Amino acid sequence: MFRKTSIALTTAAALFGTTAFAGATKDIVDTASEAGSFGTLLAAAEAAGLVDTLKGEGPFTVFAPTDEAFAALPEGTVEELLKPENKDQLAAILTYHVVPGKVMSTDLTDDMEAATVQGDTVMIDLDDGVKVDAANVTTADIETSNGVIHVIDAVIMPNS
């Protein structure tokens, strides 16, 4: 499914201070929670009923927007999506950030498309850094017990 390449992403673990992501003994949810910069993502996963899935066996690859990425959305967007009546729309947005399997940075190729759990595909662009759709990968290859997290600086939206 994914071809190996010699392209490696720049990892910026220093952004997170200490060893918040050291080792792979914690699942995706616990790893993100420990990092302290994914509160909005975790609240959204809870509202969408996806926490148990993200704590499940996997493996999953999560393109995880930071709190700052959610804050950059138009005012009121997050609050609207968190309403119970918008659970399906929120779940679609969040599952667009998840690819089945464990996709490490060395698995990426320029202009590749990866099928998401939501059903659409994301485009990987390696021309100017690493981008997933329009979001920049700021930290890559954070291994967890049930997959990998790649931190992104924007919330990406599905086409459908």
N, C-alpha and C positions, 0 to 999 in steps of 0.2 A: 504494500500500500504506500509506504513512504520510502523514498530512496535515500540512502546514506549520502552525505556530502561532507566535505571537509570544512564547510562554513560553520563557525562556532559563534554563538551569541556572546556578547560581553555581559558577564554577570556582575551585578553591582550589589552583592550581599552587604557591603558596607553601608548601604542606604538603610539597612535595618538595624544598625548598631552592632549588637552582639551576635550570638549564634542562634538566633531565633529559628532558623531553618536547618540547623545542623542535624544530620542524621535523618533517617527515614522511618522513625518509630511512630510518628503521629500521622493520622489521616489528613486529608485535605482540609477539612473543617477545623480540626484542632491546630494544624499548622498555620492556617490563615488567622485564626483567633489569637494565637500566641504572637503573631507578627504585630498586631495592634493597628494596622493601617487598612483593614478590610471590614470595618464595622458595618458599613452600609451594605456591602456585598453579603455579609452573613445575615443581616436583618432581612434582606430581600430573599435570600435562600430560605429562611425560616418562613416568611410570609407566603412563599410559593410552594412550600411543602417539600423542598428539595434537600434538606439537611440530612435526612436518613440516607438518601441516595448517595450524597457526596461523602458520607461516612462509610458507605458500603464497600464491597470487595473491589470494584473497579476492574482493571485500572482505568483512570480517567486523566485526560489532559485538560487543565483549566486555564484559560486566559483570564486572569483575575484583575478586574479594574480596582484601583485604589479608591479610598474615600474621596480623594481629590478629583478623580475621574468622574465619580457620581456627582460631586458638587458642581462640575462644569456643565452638567445638563441644564436645560432651561429651567428656570425657577418653577417649583411645584411639580416637576416631573416625577421625582422619586416619591414624593408624598402621594401622588395620584396612583402610581403603580403599586404602592404598598396597600392600597385599599382592597378589602376582600373581594369585591366585585371585579377587580382587575387581575386576579390570581393567574388566570390562564395566559394573559398577555405578559405578565411578569415572568412566568415560568418559561415562556417562549424566548424571551430576551436572555434569560439566564442560561438556558440550555444551548443557546447559540454560542455561548462562551465555552462550551465543553465539547471536546472531541473524544470519542471512545478510544481506549488504548493509551499507552504511555508514549508520547511523542517528545523526544528530547531535541535539543537544538541541532544536534548532528544529523537528525533525521530530515531536516528541512531542506527544500530546494527552492530556488527562485521561481516565483509565479506558480507555485503549487496550490492546489485547492484541497482543502480538508473538509470532509463531511462532518457536520456537527450533530450532536444528539437531537437538536431541534429539527434537523432535516435539511437545512440549507447548507451551503459550503462557505467557508472563510477562505480568503485569498492571502497567501503568504508572499510578501515582497521582501527581497534581500538587497535591493538596489541601493538604498540609503539607510543603513542600519537594518533592523528587522521590524517589519510591520505585519500586523494581522488586521486585514481590512485597512482602516485608517488609523488604527492605534499602534503606537510604538511599544515594543517590548523593552521594558526598562530593567528587568531582572529575569533571567532564564534559568531553567533546570533546577527548580527547587523541588527536590525529590521528597515524596511522602510515602507512607506505607501502602497507599492505594492509587498512586499515580504521580503526577508532576504538575507543578504550578509554574506558569510564566506570567509575570506581573506586567500589566499593560496600563498605559496612561489615559485611556479613553474607554467609554462604554461603547461597544460595537452593537449595531442593530441588524436584525435579520431582514432579508428582503421581503419575506412574506409575513 
